[in-house]
Structure formats: C-alpha cells, structure tokens
Amino acid sequence: MFAQHAAKVERLVARHASGDVEDACQVAWERLIVHEEVDLDGRGVVVKWLVITAARVGL
C-alpha cells in the first residue's frame, strides 16, 4: 500500500502543509499502523486520512 500511495499522499500534503512534508507523511504512515479503526480496504479513505493527518503534523 505504501509503494502505491506514498507519492500521491506527499503531493497532496505539500498543498496543505508548510512544514517538512516528508516527516509529516512519515508520522501519518506510522499513526496509520496503530489506528485499527481505519478501514484499509477503502483506499480513498486511507489516502484522505493520511493527507489530513500529515497536514496537521506539518502545520
């Protein structure tokens, strides 16, 4: 999943975050691993969740 979506997530986060996009995305992926309530079958939902989480981290 990471290989498929990482570049897209970084591009989307770059539009919304002013901090270090790579670090913010890394934190978002790490948080995704521990949040069992995120439905990994809904790929669009996962990408949105990652972008929102990373943008909040990167503000």
PDB file of N, CA, C and O in Angstrom:
ATOM      1  N   MET A   1       0.822  -1.180   0.000  1.00  0.00           N
ATOM      2  CA  MET A   1       0.000   0.000   0.000  1.00  0.00           C
ATOM      3  C   MET A   1       0.875   1.257   0.000  1.00  0.00           C
ATOM      4  O   MET A   1       0.584   2.222  -0.706  1.00  0.00           O
ATOM      5  N   PHE A   2       1.942   1.237   0.791  1.00  0.00           N
ATOM      6  CA  PHE A   2       2.818   2.407   0.860  1.00  0.00           C
ATOM      7  C   PHE A   2       3.374   2.748  -0.521  1.00  0.00           C
ATOM      8  O   PHE A   2       3.315   3.901  -0.950  1.00  0.00           O
ATOM      9  N   ALA A   3       3.911   1.747  -1.215  1.00  0.00           N
ATOM     10  CA  ALA A   3       4.514   1.984  -2.525  1.00  0.00           C
ATOM     11  C   ALA A   3       3.505   2.557  -3.517  1.00  0.00           C
ATOM     12  O   ALA A   3       3.854   3.363  -4.380  1.00  0.00           O
ATOM     13  N   GLN A   4       2.273   2.137  -3.385  1.00  0.00           N
ATOM     14  CA  GLN A   4       1.235   2.578  -4.309  1.00  0.00           C
ATOM     15  C   GLN A   4       0.773   4.008  -4.037  1.00  0.00           C
ATOM     16  O   GLN A   4       0.436   4.730  -4.976  1.00  0.00           O
ATOM     17  N   HIS A   5       0.752   4.428  -2.781  1.00  0.00           N
ATOM     18  CA  HIS A   5       0.129   5.704  -2.431  1.00  0.00           C
ATOM     19  C   HIS A   5       1.074   6.783  -1.896  1.00  0.00           C
ATOM     20  O   HIS A   5       0.661   7.935  -1.765  1.00  0.00           O
ATOM     21  N   ALA A   6       2.307   6.450  -1.589  1.00  0.00           N
ATOM     22  CA  ALA A   6       3.205   7.398  -0.924  1.00  0.00           C
ATOM     23  C   ALA A   6       3.414   8.687  -1.717  1.00  0.00           C
ATOM     24  O   ALA A   6       3.321   9.777  -1.153  1.00  0.00           O
ATOM     25  N   ALA A   7       3.689   8.581  -2.995  1.00  0.00           N
ATOM     26  CA  ALA A   7       3.942   9.786  -3.800  1.00  0.00           C
ATOM     27  C   ALA A   7       2.704  10.671  -3.879  1.00  0.00           C
ATOM     28  O   ALA A   7       2.808  11.894  -3.785  1.00  0.00           O
ATOM     29  N   LYS A   8       1.546  10.067  -4.050  1.00  0.00           N
ATOM     30  CA  LYS A   8       0.298  10.831  -4.120  1.00  0.00           C
ATOM     31  C   LYS A   8       0.028  11.547  -2.806  1.00  0.00           C
ATOM     32  O   LYS A   8      -0.345  12.720  -2.792  1.00  0.00           O
ATOM     33  N   VAL A   9       0.218  10.836  -1.706  1.00  0.00           N
ATOM     34  CA  VAL A   9      -0.001  11.446  -0.384  1.00  0.00           C
ATOM     35  C   VAL A   9       0.942  12.626  -0.194  1.00  0.00           C
ATOM     36  O   VAL A   9       0.510  13.678   0.280  1.00  0.00           O
ATOM     37  N   GLU A  10       2.209  12.484  -0.547  1.00  0.00           N
ATOM     38  CA  GLU A  10       3.166  13.577  -0.390  1.00  0.00           C
ATOM     39  C   GLU A  10       2.777  14.789  -1.232  1.00  0.00           C
ATOM     40  O   GLU A  10       2.876  15.923  -0.764  1.00  0.00           O
ATOM     41  N   ARG A  11       2.339  14.561  -2.467  1.00  0.00           N
ATOM     42  CA  ARG A  11       1.913  15.685  -3.322  1.00  0.00           C
ATOM     43  C   ARG A  11       0.725  16.413  -2.707  1.00  0.00           C
ATOM     44  O   ARG A  11       0.695  17.644  -2.679  1.00  0.00           O
ATOM     45  N   LEU A  12      -0.246  15.664  -2.219  1.00  0.00           N
ATOM     46  CA  LEU A  12      -1.437  16.285  -1.634  1.00  0.00           C
ATOM     47  C   LEU A  12      -1.103  17.023  -0.335  1.00  0.00           C
ATOM     48  O   LEU A  12      -1.636  18.103  -0.076  1.00  0.00           O
ATOM     49  N   VAL A  13      -0.235  16.447   0.466  1.00  0.00           N
ATOM     50  CA  VAL A  13       0.152  17.087   1.726  1.00  0.00           C
ATOM     51  C   VAL A  13       0.915  18.377   1.444  1.00  0.00           C
ATOM     52  O   VAL A  13       0.740  19.362   2.162  1.00  0.00           O
ATOM     53  N   ALA A  14       1.745  18.390   0.427  1.00  0.00           N
ATOM     54  CA  ALA A  14       2.522  19.583   0.087  1.00  0.00           C
ATOM     55  C   ALA A  14       1.617  20.779  -0.200  1.00  0.00           C
ATOM     56  O   ALA A  14       2.032  21.921  -0.003  1.00  0.00           O
ATOM     57  N   ARG A  15       0.408  20.542  -0.654  1.00  0.00           N
ATOM     58  CA  ARG A  15      -0.547  21.630  -0.914  1.00  0.00           C
ATOM     59  C   ARG A  15      -1.097  22.236   0.374  1.00  0.00           C
ATOM     60  O   ARG A  15      -1.523  23.391   0.384  1.00  0.00           O
ATOM     61  N   HIS A  16      -1.089  21.460   1.464  1.00  0.00           N
ATOM     62  CA  HIS A  16      -1.770  21.877   2.691  1.00  0.00           C
ATOM     63  C   HIS A  16      -0.839  22.142   3.874  1.00  0.00           C
ATOM     64  O   HIS A  16      -1.261  22.753   4.856  1.00  0.00           O
ATOM     65  N   ALA A  17       0.398  21.702   3.804  1.00  0.00           N
ATOM     66  CA  ALA A  17       1.300  21.825   4.944  1.00  0.00           C
ATOM     67  C   ALA A  17       2.469  22.727   4.594  1.00  0.00           C
ATOM     68  O   ALA A  17       2.935  22.744   3.455  1.00  0.00           O
ATOM     69  N   SER A  18       2.929  23.459   5.561  1.00  0.00           N
ATOM     70  CA  SER A  18       4.051  24.363   5.326  1.00  0.00           C
ATOM     71  C   SER A  18       5.354  23.819   5.907  1.00  0.00           C
ATOM     72  O   SER A  18       6.425  24.366   5.645  1.00  0.00           O
ATOM     73  N   GLY A  19       5.270  22.748   6.694  1.00  0.00           N
ATOM     74  CA  GLY A  19       6.464  22.183   7.309  1.00  0.00           C
ATOM     75  C   GLY A  19       7.127  21.150   6.432  1.00  0.00           C
ATOM     76  O   GLY A  19       6.943  21.152   5.215  1.00  0.00           O
ATOM     77  N   ASP A  20       7.889  20.276   7.032  1.00  0.00           N
ATOM     78  CA  ASP A  20       8.601  19.217   6.322  1.00  0.00           C
ATOM     79  C   ASP A  20       7.609  18.136   5.904  1.00  0.00           C
ATOM     80  O   ASP A  20       7.142  17.362   6.740  1.00  0.00           O
ATOM     81  N   VAL A  21       7.295  18.083   4.639  1.00  0.00           N
ATOM     82  CA  VAL A  21       6.278  17.180   4.111  1.00  0.00           C
ATOM     83  C   VAL A  21       6.679  15.720   4.315  1.00  0.00           C
ATOM     84  O   VAL A  21       5.849  14.896   4.698  1.00  0.00           O
ATOM     85  N   GLU A  22       7.938  15.399   4.062  1.00  0.00           N
ATOM     86  CA  GLU A  22       8.388  14.011   4.228  1.00  0.00           C
ATOM     87  C   GLU A  22       8.218  13.534   5.653  1.00  0.00           C
ATOM     88  O   GLU A  22       7.718  12.434   5.886  1.00  0.00           O
ATOM     89  N   ASP A  23       8.630  14.351   6.608  1.00  0.00           N
ATOM     90  CA  ASP A  23       8.491  13.981   8.018  1.00  0.00           C
ATOM     91  C   ASP A  23       7.020  13.855   8.408  1.00  0.00           C
ATOM     92  O   ASP A  23       6.641  12.924   9.118  1.00  0.00           O
ATOM     93  N   ALA A  24       6.199  14.784   7.947  1.00  0.00           N
ATOM     94  CA  ALA A  24       4.775  14.748   8.268  1.00  0.00           C
ATOM     95  C   ALA A  24       4.129  13.485   7.706  1.00  0.00           C
ATOM     96  O   ALA A  24       3.301  12.863   8.373  1.00  0.00           O
ATOM     97  N   CYS A  25       4.496  13.106   6.501  1.00  0.00           N
ATOM     98  CA  CYS A  25       3.945  11.890   5.899  1.00  0.00           C
ATOM     99  C   CYS A  25       4.421  10.653   6.647  1.00  0.00           C
ATOM    100  O   CYS A  25       3.655   9.709   6.843  1.00  0.00           O
ATOM    101  N   GLN A  26       5.669  10.655   7.059  1.00  0.00           N
ATOM    102  CA  GLN A  26       6.182   9.524   7.821  1.00  0.00           C
ATOM    103  C   GLN A  26       5.395   9.345   9.112  1.00  0.00           C
ATOM    104  O   GLN A  26       5.035   8.223   9.469  1.00  0.00           O
ATOM    105  N   VAL A  27       5.127  10.429   9.807  1.00  0.00           N
ATOM    106  CA  VAL A  27       4.348  10.361  11.040  1.00  0.00           C
ATOM    107  C   VAL A  27       2.949   9.829  10.743  1.00  0.00           C
ATOM    108  O   VAL A  27       2.428   9.009  11.499  1.00  0.00           O
ATOM    109  N   ALA A  28       2.339  10.284   9.654  1.00  0.00           N
ATOM    110  CA  ALA A  28       0.995   9.832   9.296  1.00  0.00           C
ATOM    111  C   ALA A  28       0.983   8.328   9.011  1.00  0.00           C
ATOM    112  O   ALA A  28       0.080   7.625   9.466  1.00  0.00           O
ATOM    113  N   TRP A  29       1.963   7.828   8.270  1.00  0.00           N
ATOM    114  CA  TRP A  29       2.025   6.390   7.993  1.00  0.00           C
ATOM    115  C   TRP A  29       2.224   5.608   9.287  1.00  0.00           C
ATOM    116  O   TRP A  29       1.629   4.546   9.464  1.00  0.00           O
ATOM    117  N   GLU A  30       3.050   6.120  10.189  1.00  0.00           N
ATOM    118  CA  GLU A  30       3.260   5.443  11.476  1.00  0.00           C
ATOM    119  C   GLU A  30       1.976   5.412  12.289  1.00  0.00           C
ATOM    120  O   GLU A  30       1.668   4.403  12.923  1.00  0.00           O
ATOM    121  N   ARG A  31       1.233   6.495  12.277  1.00  0.00           N
ATOM    122  CA  ARG A  31      -0.035   6.545  13.015  1.00  0.00           C
ATOM    123  C   ARG A  31      -1.068   5.610  12.400  1.00  0.00           C
ATOM    124  O   ARG A  31      -1.874   5.016  13.116  1.00  0.00           O
ATOM    125  N   LEU A  32      -1.047   5.476  11.086  1.00  0.00           N
ATOM    126  CA  LEU A  32      -1.980   4.574  10.414  1.00  0.00           C
ATOM    127  C   LEU A  32      -1.803   3.141  10.910  1.00  0.00           C
ATOM    128  O   LEU A  32      -2.776   2.406  11.078  1.00  0.00           O
ATOM    129  N   ILE A  33      -0.572   2.760  11.136  1.00  0.00           N
ATOM    130  CA  ILE A  33      -0.282   1.394  11.580  1.00  0.00           C
ATOM    131  C   ILE A  33      -0.944   1.096  12.928  1.00  0.00           C
ATOM    132  O   ILE A  33      -1.416  -0.020  13.144  1.00  0.00           O
ATOM    133  N   VAL A  34      -0.986   2.058  13.820  1.00  0.00           N
ATOM    134  CA  VAL A  34      -1.521   1.809  15.160  1.00  0.00           C
ATOM    135  C   VAL A  34      -3.019   2.097  15.291  1.00  0.00           C
ATOM    136  O   VAL A  34      -3.623   1.734  16.300  1.00  0.00           O
ATOM    137  N   HIS A  35      -3.624   2.737  14.298  1.00  0.00           N
ATOM    138  CA  HIS A  35      -5.058   3.038  14.350  1.00  0.00           C
ATOM    139  C   HIS A  35      -5.838   1.927  13.676  1.00  0.00           C
ATOM    140  O   HIS A  35      -5.997   1.913  12.455  1.00  0.00           O
ATOM    141  N   GLU A  36      -6.320   1.003  14.479  1.00  0.00           N
ATOM    142  CA  GLU A  36      -7.039  -0.161  13.956  1.00  0.00           C
ATOM    143  C   GLU A  36      -8.402   0.208  13.373  1.00  0.00           C
ATOM    144  O   GLU A  36      -8.959  -0.555  12.584  1.00  0.00           O
ATOM    145  N   GLU A  37      -8.940   1.352  13.747  1.00  0.00           N
ATOM    146  CA  GLU A  37     -10.273   1.722  13.273  1.00  0.00           C
ATOM    147  C   GLU A  37     -10.287   2.240  11.833  1.00  0.00           C
ATOM    148  O   GLU A  37     -11.358   2.398  11.248  1.00  0.00           O
ATOM    149  N   VAL A  38      -9.129   2.502  11.264  1.00  0.00           N
ATOM    150  CA  VAL A  38      -9.059   2.964   9.875  1.00  0.00           C
ATOM    151  C   VAL A  38      -9.229   1.752   8.964  1.00  0.00           C
ATOM    152  O   VAL A  38      -8.461   0.793   9.042  1.00  0.00           O
ATOM    153  N   ASP A  39     -10.246   1.803   8.095  1.00  0.00           N
ATOM    154  CA  ASP A  39     -10.550   0.705   7.184  1.00  0.00           C
ATOM    155  C   ASP A  39      -9.561   0.712   6.019  1.00  0.00           C
ATOM    156  O   ASP A  39      -9.631   1.577   5.145  1.00  0.00           O
ATOM    157  N   LEU A  40      -8.659  -0.237   6.009  1.00  0.00           N
ATOM    158  CA  LEU A  40      -7.629  -0.285   4.975  1.00  0.00           C
ATOM    159  C   LEU A  40      -8.163  -0.755   3.625  1.00  0.00           C
ATOM    160  O   LEU A  40      -7.464  -0.657   2.617  1.00  0.00           O
ATOM    161  N   ASP A  41      -9.376  -1.256   3.595  1.00  0.00           N
ATOM    162  CA  ASP A  41      -9.973  -1.688   2.324  1.00  0.00           C
ATOM    163  C   ASP A  41     -10.463  -0.503   1.512  1.00  0.00           C
ATOM    164  O   ASP A  41     -10.529  -0.584   0.285  1.00  0.00           O
ATOM    165  N   GLY A  42     -10.803   0.578   2.162  1.00  0.00           N
ATOM    166  CA  GLY A  42     -11.241   1.780   1.460  1.00  0.00           C
ATOM    167  C   GLY A  42     -10.048   2.657   1.134  1.00  0.00           C
ATOM    168  O   GLY A  42      -9.730   3.581   1.882  1.00  0.00           O
ATOM    169  N   ARG A  43      -9.385   2.374   0.018  1.00  0.00           N
ATOM    170  CA  ARG A  43      -8.134   3.056  -0.323  1.00  0.00           C
ATOM    171  C   ARG A  43      -8.285   4.575  -0.362  1.00  0.00           C
ATOM    172  O   ARG A  43      -7.402   5.295   0.105  1.00  0.00           O
ATOM    173  N   GLY A  44      -9.392   5.068  -0.911  1.00  0.00           N
ATOM    174  CA  GLY A  44      -9.607   6.512  -0.957  1.00  0.00           C
ATOM    175  C   GLY A  44      -9.698   7.109   0.431  1.00  0.00           C
ATOM    176  O   GLY A  44      -9.197   8.206   0.679  1.00  0.00           O
ATOM    177  N   VAL A  45     -10.334   6.388   1.330  1.00  0.00           N
ATOM    178  CA  VAL A  45     -10.454   6.840   2.715  1.00  0.00           C
ATOM    179  C   VAL A  45      -9.092   6.878   3.378  1.00  0.00           C
ATOM    180  O   VAL A  45      -8.781   7.815   4.114  1.00  0.00           O
ATOM    181  N   VAL A  46      -8.278   5.865   3.121  1.00  0.00           N
ATOM    182  CA  VAL A  46      -6.940   5.812   3.707  1.00  0.00           C
ATOM    183  C   VAL A  46      -6.100   6.984   3.224  1.00  0.00           C
ATOM    184  O   VAL A  46      -5.416   7.627   4.020  1.00  0.00           O
ATOM    185  N   VAL A  47      -6.146   7.268   1.927  1.00  0.00           N
ATOM    186  CA  VAL A  47      -5.371   8.392   1.387  1.00  0.00           C
ATOM    187  C   VAL A  47      -5.833   9.692   2.025  1.00  0.00           C
ATOM    188  O   VAL A  47      -5.000  10.503   2.431  1.00  0.00           O
ATOM    189  N   LYS A  48      -7.137   9.909   2.123  1.00  0.00           N
ATOM    190  CA  LYS A  48      -7.652  11.133   2.755  1.00  0.00           C
ATOM    191  C   LYS A  48      -7.211  11.207   4.207  1.00  0.00           C
ATOM    192  O   LYS A  48      -6.803  12.269   4.676  1.00  0.00           O
ATOM    193  N   TRP A  49      -7.288  10.089   4.927  1.00  0.00           N
ATOM    194  CA  TRP A  49      -6.888  10.062   6.332  1.00  0.00           C
ATOM    195  C   TRP A  49      -5.412  10.424   6.454  1.00  0.00           C
ATOM    196  O   TRP A  49      -5.037  11.220   7.314  1.00  0.00           O
ATOM    197  N   LEU A  50      -4.572   9.842   5.596  1.00  0.00           N
ATOM    198  CA  LEU A  50      -3.140  10.123   5.635  1.00  0.00           C
ATOM    199  C   LEU A  50      -2.867  11.606   5.332  1.00  0.00           C
ATOM    200  O   LEU A  50      -2.056  12.237   6.010  1.00  0.00           O
ATOM    201  N   VAL A  51      -3.523  12.144   4.342  1.00  0.00           N
ATOM    202  CA  VAL A  51      -3.301  13.544   3.967  1.00  0.00           C
ATOM    203  C   VAL A  51      -3.713  14.471   5.107  1.00  0.00           C
ATOM    204  O   VAL A  51      -2.973  15.391   5.455  1.00  0.00           O
ATOM    205  N   ILE A  52      -4.867  14.240   5.681  1.00  0.00           N
ATOM    206  CA  ILE A  52      -5.329  15.097   6.788  1.00  0.00           C
ATOM    207  C   ILE A  52      -4.385  14.983   7.974  1.00  0.00           C
ATOM    208  O   ILE A  52      -4.001  15.992   8.566  1.00  0.00           O
ATOM    209  N   THR A  53      -4.014  13.773   8.317  1.00  0.00           N
ATOM    210  CA  THR A  53      -3.109  13.571   9.460  1.00  0.00           C
ATOM    211  C   THR A  53      -1.757  14.229   9.207  1.00  0.00           C
ATOM    212  O   THR A  53      -1.234  14.929  10.075  1.00  0.00           O
ATOM    213  N   ALA A  54      -1.194  14.010   8.031  1.00  0.00           N
ATOM    214  CA  ALA A  54       0.123  14.576   7.718  1.00  0.00           C
ATOM    215  C   ALA A  54       0.057  16.105   7.653  1.00  0.00           C
ATOM    216  O   ALA A  54       0.979  16.781   8.110  1.00  0.00           O
ATOM    217  N   ALA A  55      -1.007  16.645   7.100  1.00  0.00           N
ATOM    218  CA  ALA A  55      -1.140  18.108   7.022  1.00  0.00           C
ATOM    219  C   ALA A  55      -1.199  18.711   8.419  1.00  0.00           C
ATOM    220  O   ALA A  55      -0.620  19.770   8.662  1.00  0.00           O
ATOM    221  N   ARG A  56      -1.884  18.054   9.326  1.00  0.00           N
ATOM    222  CA  ARG A  56      -1.957  18.547  10.715  1.00  0.00           C
ATOM    223  C   ARG A  56      -0.593  18.510  11.376  1.00  0.00           C
ATOM    224  O   ARG A  56      -0.225  19.423  12.115  1.00  0.00           O
ATOM    225  N   VAL A  57       0.152  17.455  11.109  1.00  0.00           N
ATOM    226  CA  VAL A  57       1.507  17.321  11.675  1.00  0.00           C
ATOM    227  C   VAL A  57       2.427  18.386  11.080  1.00  0.00           C
ATOM    228  O   VAL A  57       3.262  18.952  11.784  1.00  0.00           O
ATOM    229  N   GLY A  58       2.272  18.654   9.790  1.00  0.00           N
ATOM    230  CA  GLY A  58       3.179  19.553   9.100  1.00  0.00           C
ATOM    231  C   GLY A  58       2.839  21.026   9.169  1.00  0.00           C
ATOM    232  O   GLY A  58       3.509  21.837   8.529  1.00  0.00           O
ATOM    233  N   LEU A  59       1.822  21.395   9.922  1.00  0.00           N
ATOM    234  CA  LEU A  59       1.462  22.819  10.031  1.00  0.00           C
ATOM    235  C   LEU A  59       2.474  23.633  10.779  1.00  0.00           C
ATOM    236  O   LEU A  59       2.297  24.840  10.944  1.00  0.00           O
TER     237      LEU A  59
END
